[in-house]
Amino acid sequence: MQSRTAAPAQYHGAAKAAAFACCIHALVWSFAPPIYFGNLHSDTVEVLSWATHWDWGYFKHPPLIVWLFRLLLGAPGSRMVNLLILSQASVLLSAALIWRTVRIYASPRAALTAVVIYLASPPATYFATQVNHNSIVIPFGIAICCFGLRFFEEKQSSDALLLGIAAGLALLTKYQAAFFLMTLATIAAVIPGYRWVWRDVRGYGAALLALTIFAPHVWWDYEHNWRTLAYASSDRPLRTLADFAAGLNELLDGLLMCAVGPALAWLVLGRPHPQRAEGLPFRIGLLLAATPIAIMIGLGFLSGQVLRQGWLIPLFPASAIGLALMFRAEREGVAPRAIAWRAIFVSCCNAAAFAVFLFFRAWSGHAVTAYSLDSAELTESIQNVWRKQNNGPVLCLQMPNRSYALGTMLHLDPPPLVFDLPMPPHGEADLSPCRPTGGLIIVPEGEPVNAVLQAVGLRHERVSAANYPRIGNNIWTFELYFVSAER
C-alpha cells in the first residue's frame, strides 16, 4: 500500500502543510466566534446542564461528552471559549485520523486533499460551534475506520486493540457510531482480501473489548427503563406522508450542506481535473463515502423516524476520505504550502460569513437565540434579582423551554442543578425539584405557563437581555419565579 512507499519529492511538505492549516483553522474557530457570540447552541448548554454530576447515562445520550464537559466546568477562563477549544481539539484529532486513514491506500497529496475537504466543510466550521454529540463523536467514528482498515491491511494486533477502544468510546458518545461499525463490517464482507477477518479471533476480541467499555452504560439504561435508547429510537416518529416529505427535505438539505466542503476544496486545490482512482483505493473510497449514509437512511426509515439533517454531520468526514480515495486531485504548480494558506483563507472566510449571517439576522429583527442572546447580560440580571432576597449562589433552576435560558449555564458559578418544569394535565406546576434548596423558575414572556405560576402565588420579577453584539432591537424578556426552600 501507499503508506509503505516513499512519497514523491514534491509532496514531502504535504504533512506539514496539513498540520499547519489544521492548527490555524482550530485557532480561528476557537477564538473568532466568541467575538460575535453571546450564547451557544441549545444542544451545547443542555449538555452543560447535565454536567453538574457524574453518571453512566443522561436523558438523551450516552455519557462521554457530558464527562468532558464536567471536566471543563472547573477549568479557568471562559466556558464558551473552553467549549469551542474542546470542539476544535476534536476537529484536529479528526483531521489527523483522516490523514492516517487515507495514507493506508494513497499518497500524501490524497491525504492532504481529504483534510482540506474536511476543514472546508460545515462539520469542521459552523456545526463545530454546536459542541454536541454530533461533533464530538466524529474523531471516534473516524478512528473506527482508521484502525479497522489498518487491521484489515496489516493484520497487527495493536490495531485490533485500538479498534476495540475506539468503538467502545464511540458508542459511549453517540449510538450513531454503530453506523461506522456497520460500514467496517460491510467492507470486510465485500472486499475479498479482507474476509479473513471473520475467521480471526482478534476481531472478535476487539468487539468484546468495545462491549466491555460500553456495558456500564447499557446497564444504566436498563435500570432507567431504556431512557436514552427510547429517545434515540423515537424522538421524531414518522407518522404521515408530510413527515416522510420533511425527512426527505432534511436529507436533501444535508447532502447539499455536505457538498460545500468538496466545492471549496476544489478551489483550494487549484481547480484540478479529478481522475478516477483504480482498484482497491477506489472501492474502499466508494464504500466509505456511501455506506454510512445509506445505512443512516435505511435504518432511519425502518425505525419509523423522520430523517434529520444533523444525522449527516458525523458521517461526512468518512465521505471526505472516500472522495480523496476515489478521485485523484493532482495538479502541477500548486505546492502544499500554497494549499495550506488557501485552506486557512477559506477557514477565515467561513468564520466571517457566519458572523455576517448572525449580524444580518439580528439587524433584520430575527436574531438567532442560540448565538445572539446575550447570555452574560441575562445571567447578571438573574443574579441581581436573586441577591435582593437571598445570600449565596443560585443552586437550582427550572424552566419549560431550555432553548432560551440555559445559556446562563455558561456564566453561573457554581453551576446550578437544572430541571425541566413539567406541566401535568390538571395544570399544577411541579416545583419539587427546587424545593430542597430553593431556586428560580425561568419562563420566557408570553408562555402560557406564566398564568399557571402566577395563579400559584409565586413571587416573580421580570428581566430582559438584548443581542450580543448590540445589533438590531431584539429583546428577550423572561419572568423569574422564586421557589422557597423547604424548612
Buried (B, 14 or more C-beta within 10 A) or exposed (E): BBBEEEBEEEBEBBBEBBBBBBBBBBBBBBBBBBEBBBBBBBBBBBBBBBBBEEBBBBEBBBBBBBBBBBEBBEEEEBBBBBBBBBBBBBBBBBBBBBBBBBBBBBBBBBBBBBBBBBBBBBBBBBBBBBBBBBBBBBBBBBBBBBBBBBBBBEEEEEBBBBBBBBBBBBBBBBBBBBBBBBBBBBBBEBBEEBEEBEEBEBBBBBBEBBBEBBEEBBEBBEEBEEBBBEEBBEEBEBEEEEBBEBBBEBBEEBBEBBEBBBEBBBEBBBEBEBEEBEEBBBBBBBBBBBBBBBBBBEBBBEEEBBBBBBBBBBBBBBBBBBBBBBBBBBBEEBBBBBBBBBBBEBBBEBBEEBBEEBBEBBBEEEBBBBBBBBBBBBBBBBBEBBEEEBEEEBBBBBBBBBBBBBBBBBBBEEBBBBBEBEBEEEEEBBBEBBBEBBBBBBBBEEBEBBEBBEEEEBEBBEBEBBBBBEBBEBEBEBBBBBBBEEE
